[in-house]
Amino acid sequence: MSARTEDGGKPLPVLLACAAQPGAGAWQAPRLRLWHGGALVLLVLLGAGFADAAASPPRAGVLSVLVRWTPLLLRGFGFNILISFLSMGLGTLLGVALGLGLISPHGGARKLAWSLTQFFRNAPWLVLLFFAIFLIPFQLRLGGLTIPLPGWFKAVVGLSLPVMANVAEILRGAVASIPSGQWEAAESLAFSRRQQLWLVILPQCVKRMLPPWMNLYSILTTSTVLASIVGVSEVMTLASQITAAEGGRTDILAPLYGYIMLWFFAYCYPIARYTLRLERRFAVKI
């Protein structure tokens, strides 16, 4: 969709939020609803019931196992949330810098930023995680000081790379959606390009960037379980250890992983609902 300039010139591209395009006829992905969480709870309970019924000889109930290990699982889940916070913070800082490179007036900087953005946006997250694990050393030596670099730090760096690329693209799209009249008005006030960006353009971009930024955070949060593959002791790693501690019981696998999935749903569902609310509030009006 486009908006025309005041003098009737060439149409300007405008980035519209999804909520601002009613009746477009395009297929839209279904959104999370509260009944999805209820269905997930029901599946966990049914799985626990079937597992108890199939247990032979009779052993401790699945629900009692889940309750007994809940404090440990919560500790691991909290570590997942911590990794998501750190990765999102680092990725956002790097992504803003990369996004400014995408809109740089210098052609060389734009090409380099575009290449980095496309590479990290299209690379598999797990591959980037493995690269971070193997390329980052176990420790750094600064003079006589030795700084250890644990696995969770490498996981944060690995997960922040795709976040960086996506934030850069979000920033570029938000800047492109600002009407050119805003640039012209700032230029008429004798602002330099840096002043135009930081005082006029970027403040208007914040509300346009916030909904996709929150969606990206939800995706990142559910992706933190990948850290278990590279040895980080988060909730999925602890789930495997719990299974081993219970004597390798296969009957608790489905209820246990469904229980963990329910926690992720409970954490991400409010974010998804608030994101939808922000999309409606900040929808661009034409």
FIGUKOL-636407 format. One record per residue: residue number from 1; x, y, z of N, C-alpha, C in turn. Coordinates in steps of 0.1 Angstrom, whole numbers. Example, Ala and Ser with C-alpha at 12.3 -4.5 7.8 and 13.67 -1.06 7.14 Angstrom:
BEGIN
[1 [132 -57 78] [123 -45 78] [132 -33 78]]
[2 [128 -22 71] [137 -11 71] [129 0 79]]
This chain:
BEGIN
[1 [8 -12 0] [0 0 0] [9 12 0]]
[2 [4 24 -5] [12 36 -6] [4 48 -3]]
[3 [11 59 0] [5 72 3] [12 82 -6]]
[4 [4 91 -11] [10 101 -21] [15 113 -13]]
[5 [25 120 -19] [30 132 -13] [20 143 -15]]
[6 [22 154 -7] [12 165 -8] [11 171 -22]]
[7 [22 171 -30] [21 177 -43] [17 167 -54]]
[8 [12 156 -49] [7 146 -59] [18 139 -66]]
[9 [29 138 -61] [41 132 -67] [40 117 -67]]
[10 [52 111 -67] [53 96 -67] [48 90 -54]]
[11 [41 79 -55] [36 73 -42] [48 69 -34]]
[12 [46 70 -20] [56 66 -11] [52 53 -4]]
[13 [62 44 -3] [59 31 4] [56 33 18]]
[14 [46 27 24] [43 28 38] [41 14 44]]
[15 [48 11 55] [47 -1 61] [35 -1 70]]
[16 [25 -10 68] [13 -11 75] [14 -23 85]]
[17 [8 -21 97] [7 -32 106] [-4 -41 100]]
[18 [-4 -54 104] [-14 -63 99] [-28 -59 103]]
[19 [-30 -53 114] [-43 -49 119] [-49 -38 110]]
[20 [-40 -31 102] [-45 -20 94] [-48 -24 80]]
[21 [-50 -37 77] [-53 -42 64] [-65 -51 64]]
[22 [-76 -46 68] [-88 -55 69] [-92 -58 54]]
[23 [-98 -70 53] [-103 -74 40] [-93 -76 29]]
[24 [-81 -78 32] [-70 -79 22] [-72 -92 15]]
[25 [-79 -102 21] [-81 -115 14] [-69 -124 15]]
[26 [-58 -120 21] [-46 -128 22] [-48 -138 34]]
[27 [-42 -150 33] [-42 -159 45] [-34 -154 56]]
[28 [-39 -155 68] [-32 -150 80] [-30 -162 89]]
[29 [-19 -164 95] [-16 -175 104] [-25 -173 117]]
[30 [-30 -184 122] [-39 -184 134] [-31 -179 146]]
[31 [-38 -171 154] [-31 -166 166] [-34 -174 178]]
[32 [-25 -173 188] [-27 -181 200] [-40 -176 207]]
[33 [-48 -186 212] [-60 -183 220] [-58 -190 233]]
[34 [-66 -185 243] [-66 -191 256] [-70 -206 256]]
[35 [-79 -209 247] [-83 -223 247] [-72 -233 242]]
[36 [-62 -227 235] [-50 -235 232] [-43 -240 244]]
[37 [-42 -231 254] [-35 -235 267] [-44 -245 274]]
[38 [-57 -243 274] [-66 -253 280] [-64 -267 274]]
[39 [-64 -267 261] [-62 -280 254] [-48 -286 257]]
[40 [-38 -278 259] [-25 -283 263] [-25 -289 277]]
[41 [-32 -282 286] [-33 -288 299] [-41 -301 299]]
[42 [-51 -302 291] [-59 -315 290] [-50 -326 284]]
[43 [-42 -322 274] [-33 -333 268] [-23 -338 279]]
[44 [-18 -329 287] [-8 -333 297] [-15 -342 307]]
[45 [-27 -339 311] [-34 -347 321] [-38 -361 315]]
[46 [-42 -360 302] [-46 -373 296] [-33 -382 294]]
[47 [-22 -375 290] [-10 -383 289] [-5 -389 302]]
[48 [-7 -381 313] [-3 -387 326] [-12 -398 330]]
[49 [-25 -397 327] [-34 -408 330] [-31 -421 323]]
[50 [-29 -419 310] [-26 -431 302] [-13 -437 306]]
[51 [-3 -429 310] [10 -434 314] [9 -442 327]]
[52 [1 -437 336] [-2 -444 349] [-9 -457 347]]
[53 [-18 -457 337] [-26 -469 335] [-17 -480 328]]
[54 [-7 -475 320] [1 -485 313] [13 -490 321]]
[55 [16 -483 332] [28 -487 340] [26 -501 346]]
[56 [36 -509 344] [37 -523 349] [51 -526 352]]
[57 [54 -530 364] [45 -530 376] [42 -515 380]]
[58 [31 -514 389] [27 -501 393] [39 -493 400]]
[59 [41 -481 395] [51 -472 401] [45 -459 405]]
[60 [54 -450 410] [49 -437 414] [41 -430 402]]
[61 [30 -424 405] [22 -417 395] [30 -406 388]]
[62 [26 -404 375] [33 -394 367] [31 -381 373]]
[63 [19 -378 377] [16 -364 383] [24 -362 395]]
[64 [26 -372 404] [34 -371 416] [49 -369 412]]
[65 [53 -375 401] [67 -373 396] [69 -358 392]]
[66 [59 -353 384] [60 -340 379] [60 -330 391]]
[67 [52 -332 401] [51 -323 412] [65 -324 420]]
[68 [70 -335 422] [83 -337 429] [94 -330 422]]
[69 [95 -330 409] [106 -324 402] [103 -310 397]]
[70 [91 -304 400] [88 -291 396] [98 -280 400]]
[71 [102 -280 413] [112 -269 417] [125 -269 409]]
[72 [130 -281 405] [142 -282 397] [139 -277 383]]
[73 [127 -281 377] [124 -277 364] [122 -262 363]]
[74 [116 -256 374] [114 -242 374] [127 -234 374]]
[75 [137 -240 381] [150 -234 381] [156 -234 367]]
[76 [155 -245 360] [159 -246 346] [152 -237 337]]
[77 [139 -236 339] [131 -227 330] [135 -212 333]]
[78 [137 -209 345] [142 -195 348] [155 -192 341]]
[79 [164 -203 339] [176 -201 332] [173 -198 317]]
[80 [163 -205 312] [159 -202 298] [155 -188 296]]
[81 [147 -183 306] [143 -169 305] [154 -159 306]]
[82 [164 -163 314] [176 -154 316] [184 -154 302]]
[83 [185 -166 296] [192 -166 283] [185 -158 273]]
[84 [171 -158 273] [164 -151 263] [165 -136 266]]
[85 [166 -131 278] [168 -117 281] [182 -112 276]]
[86 [192 -120 279] [205 -116 276] [207 -116 260]]
[87 [202 -127 254] [203 -128 239] [196 -116 232]]
[88 [184 -113 238] [176 -103 231] [182 -89 233]]
[89 [188 -87 245] [195 -74 248] [207 -72 239]]
[90 [215 -83 238] [227 -82 230] [224 -81 215]]
[91 [214 -89 211] [210 -89 197] [204 -76 193]]
[92 [196 -69 202] [190 -56 199] [201 -46 197]]
[93 [210 -45 206] [221 -35 205] [229 -37 192]]
[94 [233 -49 189] [240 -52 176] [231 -49 164]]
[95 [218 -53 165] [209 -51 154] [206 -37 151]]
[96 [205 -28 161] [204 -14 158] [215 -8 151]]
[97 [228 -12 155] [240 -8 148] [240 -13 133]]
[98 [236 -25 132] [235 -31 118] [224 -25 110]]
[99 [213 -22 116] [202 -15 109] [205 -1 104]]
[100 [213 6 112] [218 19 108] [227 18 96]]
[101 [235 7 96] [243 4 84] [235 2 71]]
[102 [223 -4 73] [214 -7 62] [209 6 55]]
[103 [207 16 63] [202 29 58] [213 39 57]]
[104 [225 35 57] [236 44 56] [237 51 42]]
[105 [241 63 41] [242 69 28] [254 64 20]]
[106 [263 57 27] [275 52 21] [272 38 15]]
[107 [275 37 2] [272 24 -5] [279 12 1]]
[108 [292 14 4] [300 2 9] [294 -3 23]]
[109 [290 7 31] [285 3 44] [271 -4 43]]
[110 [263 1 33] [250 -6 31] [252 -20 26]]
[111 [261 -22 16] [264 -36 11] [269 -45 21]]
[112 [278 -41 30] [283 -49 40] [272 -53 50]]
[113 [264 -43 54] [253 -45 64] [243 -54 58]]
[114 [240 -53 45] [230 -61 38] [235 -76 38]]
[115 [248 -78 35] [253 -91 34] [252 -98 48]]
[116 [256 -91 58] [256 -97 72] [241 -100 76]]
[117 [232 -91 72] [218 -93 76] [213 -105 69]]
[118 [215 -106 56] [210 -118 49] [216 -131 53]]
[119 [229 -131 57] [235 -143 61] [230 -148 74]]
[120 [229 -139 84] [224 -143 97] [209 -145 98]]
[121 [202 -139 89] [187 -141 89] [184 -155 84]]
[122 [192 -159 74] [188 -172 67] [196 -184 72]]
[123 [206 -182 81] [213 -193 86] [205 -200 97]]
[124 [205 -213 98] [198 -220 109] [203 -216 122]]
[125 [194 -214 132] [198 -210 145] [207 -220 152]]
[126 [204 -233 150] [213 -243 156] [227 -243 151]]
[127 [228 -241 138] [242 -240 132] [250 -228 138]]
[128 [243 -217 139] [250 -205 145] [254 -208 160]]
[129 [245 -216 166] [248 -219 180] [260 -228 181]]
[130 [261 -238 172] [273 -247 172] [286 -239 168]]
[131 [285 -230 159] [296 -221 155] [301 -213 168]]
[132 [291 -208 175] [295 -200 187] [302 -209 197]]
[133 [297 -221 199] [302 -230 209] [317 -234 205]]
[134 [319 -236 193] [333 -241 189] [343 -230 185]]
[135 [338 -219 182] [347 -208 178] [351 -199 190]]
[136 [342 -198 199] [345 -190 211] [354 -198 221]]
[137 [365 -193 225] [374 -201 234] [367 -204 248]]
[138 [373 -213 255] [368 -216 268] [371 -206 278]]
[139 [382 -198 276] [386 -188 285] [394 -178 278]]
[140 [395 -166 283] [403 -155 278] [414 -151 288]]
[141 [426 -149 283] [437 -145 292] [440 -130 289]]
[142 [438 -122 299] [442 -108 298] [453 -105 308]]
[143 [465 -105 304] [476 -103 313] [477 -115 322]]
[144 [476 -113 335] [476 -124 344] [462 -128 348]]
[145 [452 -123 342] [438 -126 346] [432 -135 336]]
[146 [426 -146 341] [419 -156 333] [404 -154 334]]
[147 [397 -152 323] [382 -150 323] [376 -162 317]]
[148 [369 -171 324] [362 -182 318] [350 -178 310]]
[149 [348 -185 299] [336 -183 291] [327 -195 291]]
[150 [318 -196 300] [310 -208 301] [301 -211 289]]
[151 [294 -222 289] [286 -226 278] [274 -217 276]]
[152 [268 -212 287] [256 -204 286] [260 -190 279]]
[153 [272 -185 282] [276 -173 275] [277 -175 260]]
[154 [283 -187 256] [284 -190 242] [270 -191 236]]
[155 [261 -197 243] [247 -198 238] [241 -185 236]]
[156 [243 -175 246] [238 -162 244] [243 -155 232]]
[157 [256 -157 229] [262 -151 217] [256 -157 205]]
[158 [255 -170 205] [250 -177 193] [236 -174 190]]
[159 [227 -173 200] [213 -169 198] [211 -154 194]]
[160 [221 -146 199] [219 -132 196] [222 -128 181]]
[161 [229 -137 174] [233 -134 160] [220 -133 151]]
[162 [211 -143 151] [199 -142 143] [190 -131 148]]
[163 [190 -128 161] [182 -117 166] [188 -104 161]]
[164 [201 -103 160] [207 -91 155] [202 -88 140]]
[165 [202 -98 132] [199 -97 118] [184 -93 117]]
[166 [175 -99 125] [161 -96 124] [158 -82 129]]
[167 [165 -78 140] [163 -65 145] [167 -54 135]]
[168 [178 -57 128] [183 -48 118] [172 -46 107]]
[169 [166 -57 103] [156 -56 92] [143 -49 97]]
[170 [140 -51 110] [129 -44 116] [131 -29 116]]
[171 [143 -25 119] [147 -11 119] [146 -5 105]]
[172 [152 -13 96] [152 -8 82] [138 -6 77]]
[173 [129 -16 80] [115 -15 75] [108 -3 82]]
[174 [110 -1 95] [104 10 102] [108 24 96]]
[175 [121 25 94] [126 38 88] [120 40 74]]
[176 [119 29 66] [114 30 53] [99 34 53]]
[177 [92 31 64] [78 34 64] [75 49 68]]
[178 [85 56 72] [83 70 76] [81 78 63]]
[179 [71 86 62] [69 94 50] [81 103 47]]
[180 [84 106 35] [95 114 31] [94 128 36]]
[181 [81 132 38] [79 146 43] [85 149 57]]
[182 [87 138 65] [94 139 78] [108 142 76]]
[183 [115 136 66] [129 139 63] [130 153 58]]
[184 [121 157 49] [122 170 43] [120 181 53]]
[185 [110 179 63] [108 188 74] [120 190 82]]
[186 [127 179 86] [139 179 94] [150 186 87]]
[187 [151 184 74] [161 190 66] [159 205 65]]
[188 [146 209 64] [143 223 63] [147 231 76]]
[189 [149 224 87] [153 230 100] [168 230 101]]
[190 [175 226 90] [190 226 90] [196 215 99]]
[191 [188 205 101] [194 193 109] [203 186 100]]
[192 [214 181 106] [223 171 99] [216 158 98]]
[193 [222 149 90] [215 136 89] [214 128 102]]
[194 [225 130 110] [224 123 123] [213 129 132]]
[195 [211 142 132] [200 148 139] [187 144 134]]
[196 [186 143 121] [173 139 114] [170 125 120]]
[197 [180 116 120] [177 102 124] [173 102 139]]
[198 [181 108 148] [180 106 162] [169 115 168]]
[199 [166 126 162] [156 135 168] [143 135 161]]
[200 [142 130 149] [129 130 142] [125 116 137]]
[201 [133 109 130] [129 96 124] [128 85 134]]
[202 [139 82 141] [140 70 150] [129 71 161]]
[203 [127 83 167] [116 83 177] [102 78 172]]
[204 [100 81 159] [87 77 153] [87 62 150]]
[205 [99 56 148] [101 42 145] [98 33 157]]
[206 [99 38 169] [99 29 181] [86 22 181]]
[207 [74 29 180] [61 23 181] [59 13 169]]
[208 [65 15 158] [64 6 147] [72 -6 148]]
[209 [83 -5 155] [92 -16 158] [88 -25 169]]
[210 [81 -19 179] [78 -27 191] [70 -40 189]]
[211 [59 -40 181] [52 -53 180] [61 -64 173]]
[212 [67 -61 162] [76 -72 156] [88 -76 165]]
[213 [93 -66 173] [103 -69 182] [99 -78 193]]
[214 [86 -77 198] [81 -86 208] [78 -99 202]]
[215 [73 -100 190] [71 -113 184] [85 -120 182]]
[216 [95 -113 179] [108 -119 178] [113 -124 191]]
[217 [110 -117 202] [114 -122 215] [107 -135 219]]
[218 [94 -136 215] [87 -149 218] [93 -160 210]]
[219 [97 -158 198] [104 -169 190] [117 -172 197]]
[220 [124 -162 201] [137 -165 207] [135 -173 220]]
[221 [125 -169 228] [123 -176 241] [121 -191 239]]
[222 [112 -195 229] [110 -209 226] [122 -216 220]]
[223 [131 -208 214] [143 -213 208] [154 -215 218]]
[224 [153 -210 230] [164 -212 240] [166 -227 243]]
[225 [156 -235 241] [158 -250 244] [169 -256 235]]
[226 [173 -249 224] [184 -254 216] [197 -254 223]]
[227 [197 -246 234] [210 -246 242] [213 -259 249]]
[228 [202 -268 250] [204 -281 257] [213 -290 248]]
[229 [212 -288 235] [220 -296 226] [235 -294 227]]
[230 [239 -282 231] [253 -278 233] [257 -279 247]]
[231 [250 -285 256] [254 -288 269] [250 -278 280]]
[232 [242 -268 277] [238 -258 287] [227 -265 295]]
[233 [228 -263 308] [219 -270 318] [206 -261 319]]
[234 [197 -262 309] [185 -255 310] [173 -265 312]]
[235 [161 -261 310] [150 -270 314] [149 -283 306]]
[236 [153 -283 293] [153 -296 285] [164 -305 290]]
[237 [175 -300 293] [186 -308 299] [182 -314 312]]
[238 [176 -306 320] [171 -312 333] [160 -322 331]]
[239 [152 -321 321] [142 -331 318] [148 -344 315]]
[240 [159 -344 307] [166 -356 304] [172 -363 317]]
[241 [177 -354 325] [183 -359 338] [173 -365 347]]
[242 [161 -359 347] [150 -364 355] [146 -378 350]]
[243 [145 -379 337] [141 -392 331] [151 -403 335]]
[244 [164 -399 335] [174 -409 339] [173 -412 354]]
[245 [170 -402 362] [169 -404 377] [157 -412 380]]
[246 [147 -412 372] [135 -421 374] [137 -435 369]]
[247 [149 -438 366] [151 -452 361] [148 -454 346]]
[248 [149 -443 338] [147 -443 324] [132 -446 320]]
[249 [123 -442 328] [109 -445 326] [104 -437 313]]
[250 [100 -445 303] [96 -439 291] [81 -434 292]]
[251 [74 -438 302] [60 -434 303] [58 -420 308]]
[252 [69 -414 313] [68 -400 318] [73 -390 307]]
[253 [78 -395 296] [83 -385 286] [73 -376 281]]
[254 [62 -381 276] [52 -372 269] [46 -362 280]]
[255 [42 -367 292] [37 -357 302] [47 -347 306]]
[256 [60 -352 307] [70 -343 312] [73 -331 302]]
[257 [74 -335 289] [77 -325 279] [64 -317 276]]
[258 [53 -323 277] [40 -315 276] [39 -305 288]]
[259 [44 -308 300] [44 -299 311] [53 -288 309]]
[260 [65 -290 303] [74 -279 300] [68 -270 289]]
[261 [62 -276 279] [56 -269 268] [45 -260 273]]
[262 [38 -264 284] [27 -256 290] [33 -244 296]]
[263 [45 -245 302] [52 -233 308] [55 -223 298]]
[264 [61 -228 286] [64 -218 276] [52 -211 270]]
[265 [41 -219 269] [28 -213 265] [24 -202 275]]
[266 [24 -205 287] [19 -196 298] [28 -183 298]]
[267 [41 -185 294] [49 -173 294] [48 -165 281]]
[268 [46 -171 270] [46 -164 257] [32 -160 253]]
[269 [21 -166 258] [8 -162 255] [5 -148 258]]
[270 [7 -143 271] [5 -129 273] [13 -119 264]]
[271 [25 -123 261] [33 -115 251] [26 -114 238]]
[272 [21 -125 233] [14 -125 220] [1 -117 221]]
[273 [-6 -117 231] [-18 -109 233] [-15 -94 233]]
[274 [-5 -91 241] [-1 -77 242] [5 -72 229]]
[275 [12 -80 222] [17 -76 209] [5 -73 199]]
[276 [-5 -81 199] [-17 -79 191] [-24 -65 195]]
[277 [-24 -63 208] [-30 -50 212] [-22 -38 207]]
[278 [-8 -40 208] [0 -29 203] [-1 -27 188]]
[279 [-3 -38 180] [-5 -37 166] [-17 -29 163]]
[280 [-28 -31 170] [-40 -23 168] [-38 -9 172]]
[281 [-31 -7 183] [-30 7 188] [-21 15 179]]
[282 [-10 9 174] [0 17 166] [-2 15 151]]
[283 [-13 10 147] [-16 8 132] [-15 21 125]]
[284 [-8 21 114] [-6 33 106] [-18 36 98]]
[285 [-23 48 100] [-36 53 93] [-32 60 80]]
[286 [-39 56 70] [-37 62 57] [-49 70 53]]
